[in-house]
Amino acid sequence: MFEMKYQEINSLAPEELKEKIEAEQENLRKLKFAHTISPIENPMKIRNSKRLIAKLKTAQNAKR
């Protein structure tokens, strides 16, 4: 779960993008679950995860 630059995202193959999206969505589910049980230390992680998923999906749609 780290910030990826657009250049890094665009250099990924379509199947790599799909894997990254799935992994990040799973990570987002875990973050939300942890935050529901007890507030996580840095709630900005949830926002950053959502933004990364959006960037990955945008790149995936552009490659179609």
Secondary structure, 3 states (H helix, E strand, C coil): CCCCCHHHHHCCCHHHHHHHHHHHHHHHHHHHHHHHHCCCCCCHHHHHHHHHHHHHHHHHHHCC
